[in-house]
Amino acid sequence: QLQLVESGGGLVQPGGSLRLSCAASGFTLNEYTIGWFRQAPGKEREGVSCISSRDGSTWYPNSVKGRFSIARDNANNRVYLQMNSLKPEDTANYYCAASSWKLPSCPRAQRLYAYWGQGTQVTVSS
């Protein structure tokens, strides 16, 4: 059974850092384009990063660019999201998702991601 599991969330003060982990079972993550998404209460789910399986290119929206970084750990079949300089508006449930997208760059449409984890909560508060 194909499964994604996120971990690493928690409570952090503004300006702090967290590293989220996305682990896979039943498939090899480096064969898939991986996206990180988040959903805050009362808001739509939005993409915050992705890494292409085709060329390793990455994408970040302006809201997190320069603060978040996505990376693969192929040896451990994981993808990480390093989040620095966290702000209260980063508070959300964070999800990783896998897409079989094979073109360069990453798809933005969430419907193109077939596999989703259950999410990990990130709370940024003093």
BELZISUL-V935339 format. One record per pair of residues at least 24 apart in sequence whose ideal C-beta (glycine too) atoms are under 10 Angstrom apart, sorted by the first residue. I is the first residue (numbers start at 1). J is the second residue. Records with the same first field share a line. If there is no record, write none. Layout:
BEGIN
I=J  J
END
This chain:
BEGIN
1=25  26  27
2=26  27  32  98  114  115
3=27  115  116  117  118
4=29  32  34  79  95  96  97  98  113  115  116  117  118  119
5=78  96  117  118  119  120
6=36  79  81  93  94  95  96  97  116  117  118  119  120  121
7=78  117  120
8=80  81  82  83  94  120  122
9=83  92  93  94  119  120  121  122  123
10=120  121  122  123  124
11=91  121  122  123  124  125
12=83  86  90  91  122  123  124  125  126
13=86  88  124  125  126
14=85  86  87  88  89  90  124  125  126
15=84  85  86  87  124  126
16=83  84  85  86  124  126
17=67  82  83  84  85  86
18=81  82  83  84  86  90  94  120  122  123  124
19=69  71  80  81  82  83  84
20=48  49  68  70  79  80  81  82  83  94  95  96  120  122
21=73  76  78  79  80  81  96  120
22=70  72  73  77  78  79  80  81  94  95  96  97  98  117  120
23=73  76  77  78  79  96  117
24=76  77  78  79  96  98  115  117
25=77
26=115
27=77  98  100  115
28=53  74  77
29=53  72  73  74  76  77  78  79  96  98
30=56  72  73  74  75  77  78  79
31=98  100  102
32=79  97  98  99  100  101  102  113  114  115
33=57  97  98  99  100  101  102  103  104  105  106  107  112  113
34=70  72  78  79  81  96  97  98  99  106  113  115
35=59  70  79  95  96  97  98  99  101  106  107  108  110  112  113  116
36=60  64  68  70  79  80  81  83  94  95  96  97  117
37=92  93  94  95  96  97  110  113  116  117  119
38=64  81  90  91  92  93  94  95  119  120  122
39=92  93  94  95  119
40=89  90  91  92  93  122
41=91  92  93
43=92
44=110
45=92  93  95  97  110  116  119
46=92  108  110
47=95  97  106  107  108  109  110  113
48=81  83  90  92  94  95
49=79  81  82  83  94  96  106
50=79  96  97  99  101  105  106  107  108  113
51=79  81  106
52=99  101  102  103  104  105  106  107
53=98  99  100  101  102  103  104  106
54=101  102  103  104  105  106
55=103  104  105
56=104
57=104  105  106
58=105  106
59=105  106  107  108
61=108
63=87  89  90
64=90
70=96  106
81=120  122
83=122  124
86=122  123  124  125
87=124
88=123  124  125  126
89=124
90=122  123  124
91=121  122  123  124  125
92=119  120  121  122  123  124
93=118  119  120  121  122  123
94=119  120  121  122
95=119  120
96=120
END
